[in-house]
Amino acid sequence: MVAGEASGDLLAGLLLGGLRRRWPALRAAGIGGPTMAAQGFEAWWPHDKLAVRGYVEVLRHYREIVGIRRQLKDRLLREPPRLFVGVDAPDFNLDLEADLRAAGLKTVHFVCPSIWAWRPERIAKIRRACDHVLCIFPFEPQLLARSGVRATYVGHPLAGVIPLEPDRAAARQSLGLPAEGEVLAILPGSRASEVHYLARPFFDAAVLVQRQRPGIRFVVPALPNLRRAIDTAARRAGLRDGLHIVEGQSHAVLAACDLTLIASGTATLEAALFKRPMVIAYRMNAISWHIMRRQQLQPWVGLPNILAEDFVVPELLQHDANPRALAQALLEWLDAPARMAAVQEKFTLLHHQLRRDTATLATDAIEKTIQG
């Protein structure tokens, strides 16, 4: 298995739980993170080696990433597994899967690449690389079937893990936050490049919000390798009072908050499943941004908006993701409780649509792929 970042590690860990229930003696190895390790996964490389987003950012790490993929491919061809599962990270996994499949190995890709959002040309590579695709959104299998790719909708694993009614009081207690009062969760991303571009404007925006609402508190989940960068950004922004930085615990943070300022990515869907209104933002290298904007197929980038096919939550991207605009969007939520309640109802409906027994459905599809 290969999972290339924190969200992929979480998805792979959930899948591994289902696979081990079916095959208790299963051995799983490759590239992964702590959630996978908790399921007995043997990580030959840590998942954060692949946690790079953006064209320019990938170029900086290109030689190392290509070297890892070559070493991994050689090892898997020397000691062929019964199955290779690539979890997300399509730029890394699809080429690897194509080589492995050409050599006779069975391959499954977990999480359909977002060909419906951008880079539709990937469908030819998916057809060449994958024996089967496990889809987390209900419209994807039909889309893949048109191009001759076998696929199964397995629901979104997070929808089965996140409770339909999050316990805000318990989450606040676990994080040492007061039971009453407004709490804003700040999630500037799980990659170093995201924190580099987003942490400072996020914290600058928080300072502006605090001036208008002095009693508000801020909570930030920080991965251990990003803690120093987040601490530095908060300090330089002058945000001290009411700031609570915790190690990891992003789910507890989302359960505890009233509202979140959040980097575009899987975390936005997590926030929606926790029924939390949000402001989605993203910034990256200017060249990467120019390339990605030209390839975008839909007007939305945030998963909650893509699934709703509407701007149910604001998106502020690149130059628009400046502290003043971010703060204004956050204050507009806080000043409109009826609007917050309405979006929470929409997110509850979305949760029901995505809630399936993902681990079992995925394991069933994997078993058929192995036997086929």
Phi, psi and omega in degrees: 000149174226121171238132192257003180193184186299317181293322177294323176299319179294314179298315181295323178298319177295318178296317180300325177300316178292320179296321181289329175295325179281320183229087185302332182270010182305137171247127181234136183207165177143239180240124183196183184234197188294326178295320177292319179300325179295341176263015178086013181289138178262107183272114175282331171223149177285148184296333184288352173298334183256002186278070180229133180231141179105142186298311182295319180297320179295321180301324181296330183251011191302311185298319180294316182294316179297322178296318178297315181297320179295315178296320180294316179300314180299319181294319181289329177286329176287322182234077189296130174278168175292331184203144169249131177242116173265123182256106182056220180041055188297327181296328177274313192283322186296318177296319178296316179298321179298317179294318181293318181294322177297334179271003175101003179276149175280138182227139175232137175248125183257114185097108179297127173306146189281062178295341178279350181252320180194163181054058179295342179295347179295343185300324179295320178292321178299316180298323180283330190267332195242129168287328181203147177240130175265117188257140182257356176238141192293337183276351189285318182302320179295321178297316180290323182299328179299335180254013175079024180255125178284135185206157179225133173279122183245006185077171178265123184305325182295331181293335177273341182268319182280128182292149178298328178235090181300144181267094183297317183297315180295321180296318179296319180297318182294333181265359181075027179262151178294149182293328182252163177099159183281139178231126176252123175271133179245117181236093184275014175113166182251004178247150179300322181294324178293314179299321179302316184271335190250331189300312183296309177298328177296314181287326174298319177296321180298321178299318179295320177296319182297327178296326180274331182227082189300335183273356184291147177244153182238135178231135185230121172274124184238127171294147185307320183285350180249359186300316183297316181297322179290316176303315182296316180297318180295319181294317181292331176284346182083019180268109180234305183292134176079007182264131182228107179259127181239156179274116182066221175059037182299326180292318177297322180296315180292325177293327186279335191275168172263334189200152179225142169258119199217142176287141178300137182151193182302328182300333179292325176290321175301316179298320178296320179292334173276003177064037182255124170303154186207162165242118180267135180219156174201141173220149178206181175308138186300322180292316177301318180298316181298317181294314184294322179297324180292334183263356184290134183259341184236159181283353183247151172243334180281134182303318178301321179288321178299315181291326178276346185054042182195159176276075179284338173227150182289147174239125178238114190239145177050245185293333179288343180274058179257158187305318183294316180292320178297314180298318180298317180296322178293316180295327177296325173294310185296333180273001185226074181301327179294321177296320178297318180295323181294317180289330176296323177295319178297320181290330176294318177298317178299319180301314180297323180294327185266352187276110178220170174277077189300313184300317181290314180299319179293319180294321176301314181294321179294318180298318179294323179294317179296316184287332182285000000 
